[in-house]
Amino acid sequence: MRLLTWNIQCGKGCDGVTDLARIVATAKQVSDADVFCFQEVSSNFSRHDGGGDQSAQLAALLPGYMPVFRPAIETVDQAGRLHQFGNMTLSRLPVVQITNHLLPWPEAGAVRSMRRHALDVTVQASFGTLRVVNTHLEYYSAAQREAQITRLLDLQQDASTSPKAPTAPPDEPYESQTVAASSLMCGDFNFDVTDPQHALIHRSSRPGLNYRDAWTAGRPDCQRSPTCGLYDHVQWTNGPDCRDFIFVTEDLIGRINHIDVNGETSASDHQPVFIELAD
């Protein structure tokens, strides 16, 4: 199973050009992924998307993949138009269930911040059902980010201590639901690997299956590659660092064949991160 995660910055490259076709072409060149997880997908926020629906555009550019877009932000203007911003997961593996978790937003009016979420898509991999959690945590507020991390860990604890397999076809809501214990969580976490908030996830010791940093587990002797600040020197004034991660539950560590960062593309201000899990 191959997965690629990328904060695509609404398709805006470091050259200032917004080009979703370039994003998809680059992503496919980096990895023939079974699952693509994109963050910062916009619809009708004209400053970011020119007034278009980027989720529809990405779906059209990736035929053969089931597109799942869920917003963290949905606002309606005076003309009744819907404006959305969030994460998108596209899978050519069978999709079993979709859940969208809005994450905590404490003191929303006290600091510059925006609503965040985790798009939780359960897919049928060759080795079993897998929850792919695609998220993007708060940039400006460490306190909000910590509350969001706690919620993500709560969700994993609930899932792995009380998994559920469907017992009926999808036309019966009580019995058709799935809760997979195994999970891969990826996205833009907005902390560096040296930040204590990284350790909150990587060193968690809760009941059930805990998350572990796939790079640390899969490439313990290799220096980590930066995932942002390589080409955009305006926003990332402190230089390159690592804010994009893939975490896997403990039962998946032995399946990590490869994990890497593509440091060559400047199609976004972040770099794509990709992983291969053995069947």
N, C-alpha and C positions, 0 to 999 in steps of 0.2 A: 504494500500500500504506500503510495506516494502522496504527500501533502505539501502545499506551498502556502505560506502566510505572508501578507504584504500590506503595509499601510500605503495605499496608493495616492493619498493626498488629492482625492477627487480627480486623479489622472493628470495632475499638474507636475510637470518635470522641472528639474532645476534650471532648464532653459526658459521657464515661464510659459511653456506651451502645454495646454491641456489636451491630451490625446489618449483616449481609452483604448484605441486600437493598438497603440504602441505598448500600453500596459499589458494587454493580453498577449501580444506577440512575444514580448519579453518574458512574461511568466511561463508561457509554453516552451520557450527556448531554454529557460532555466531548468524546468522539470516537466515531464509528461505526467502531470499530477492527476491523481484520481479525485482529489479534493483541492479546490482553491478557496482560501479564506482571505477576503479583502476587508480592510478597514477604511473608513472615510469615503463612503459612497453617498452621493448627494442626489436629491431630486427637488428641483424648483427652488433651490437656493442659488439664485443667478450669479452671485459673486463667486461661487465655487463651480457651478456646473453650466453656466450660461442659460439657465432656465429649462434644461432638459431633465429627463429621467435616466440617470446613470445606471440604475439597476436593470432597466429594460435594455439599455445599450450593451451592458456586459453580458446579459443573457443571450442576446443575439450574436455576440462575438464568440460565445462558447456553446455552440450547438452540441447536443449529446450530453450535456450536464444539466441536472435539475437545479434551477436557480432558486435560492432562498434568500430574500432580502427582508430584514426587519429593522425598523428604525429605533434609535434611542430617542429621537426628537421628531415629533409630529406637530406642526403648527398649521393653523388655517388663517389665511389673510381675509381682509374685508370683502374680497371678491369671491370667497369660498374656495380658493385654491389651496391644495394641500402641499406643504413643504416638509420634506423628510430628510433625515441624515442618520446614517448608521452603518452597520456591518452587513456583509453579504458572503454567503457560502454557496459554492457551486460544486455539485458532486455527480460523478458518473457511477459511483457505487449506489446501490439501492438505498433510498432514504426511508427510514422507518418512522421517524417522529421528529417534530419540530417544536421547540420551546424557546420563548424569548423572555429572558430575565432582566427586568429593569433593576439596576444596581443602586445602592444607597446614594443619596445626594444630600448629606447633612449640611446645614448652613448654606443652602443654595443661593440665597441673596446676599451673603456676606462676602463672598470672594468671586472673582471671575472664574466661571466654570460652566459646564453644561452637563445635561443628563447623559449617563453612560449605561451600557447594557452588555449582556452576554448572549450571543445567539448560539443556542444549544441544538445541534442537529445530530440525531442518532442515525448512523449509517450501518449497513451490513457489510462488514469486512470479511475476508476469508476466514479469519480466526475468531469471528463472533461479532456481536453488536458493540458499537463504539460510539460514545458521545464525543462529538467534535465541538468544543466550546471556543467560539470566535469572539474575542473581546478587545476592548480599547478603554483603558482606564484614564482617570482624570490627569491632566497635565499640570495644572496650576496649584492644586491643593493636595498636600501630602495626607492631610487628615481624611479628606474624602477618598483618596486612593486606598488608604488603609481600611476604611469601612467597606470599600468595594472588594478588597482582597478577602476580608473576613467572610463576606457573603459568598464569594466563589468557593471558599473552603467549606462553608456550611453546605452548599449545594452538593459538593463532591462527597462529603461525609454522609449526607442523607442518601445519595444514590448508591454508594458502595456498601452501606450497612443495611440497606433494604432494597435490593434490586428487584425488578419486576419484569417478567416476560409476558407478552400478550397471550391471552387465552381465547380470544375470539376475533373474528374479522373486524376491520375498521369501522363497521356500521354500528358498533355498540360502544359508546364512549367509556363506560366503566371498565370493560374488560380488554379493550384494544390497546391500552397504553403500555409503553415500554419505559423502563428505567434501567439503563445499562450501568454496571459498576465500573467498567473500564472507560477511561477518558483520555483524550488528548486536548489540552487547552493551549491556545496560541493567540498571538496578537501583539499589539503595542501596549506595553504595560507602563510606560512612562517612568520607569525607574531603571537605574543602572545595575549591573550585576553586583557591584560592591555595596549597593544600598541595603540596609536592613530589611526593607520590604521584600526584596528578592528572597531573603532567607525565610521570611514568613511563609512563603509557598514551598521553597525547595527543602526546607528543614521541618515542615509540618509533621506532626506526629499524632494525628487524630485517629479515632477508630475508623476502620475500613481501609481503603486504598488511598494513599497519599500521593500528591503530585511531586515529581522530581524534574529538575531541569534536564532536558534531553541532551543538551550539549555536554553538560558536566558528566552525565551518565554514559553518553555514547562516545565522547572524545575527551576523556579526562586528562590526557597528556598534551592536548593541542591548545594553543592560545586562541581565545575566543575572538571571532571577527566582529568588528563594529557593524552596527545596523543603521546608523544615521550619522549625519555630520560629515560624510565623505565628500559631498559635492555642494551642499547648500551651506555656505559659510556665513549667511546673513542671520538665519534663525539659530543655527548651531554654532554660536560664537566660541564655545569652549572646545570645539574640535570634535572628532569622532568619538562616539560612545555606543553602548549597546542598550537598547530599550525594547527590542522585539525578541520574543522568546517563544519556544515551544516547550511545554511541560507535558510529561506523560505520567500516568499512574504507575505505581511500582510493578504491577504485573506485566507492563509493556517494555520495561527496560531491556530485557533480553532479546526483544525483537528489533532493536535499533540497529539497522544496517549502516545508515549514513545520515549525517546531518551537516548542513553547511549554509553559508550566507553567500549570495551573489553580490560581490563588491564592485562589479563592473558597470552596472546600469545607473544612469542618473535620471530615469524616467519618473522618479518620485524623490522626495527628500529622505525616504527610508529605503532600505535594501530588502529584497525578498529573502526569506528564510525557508529552507525546504528540508524535508525529512523522508526517509524511506524506512518502513517497518516490514520485517520479514513476515511472510505468510505463515 
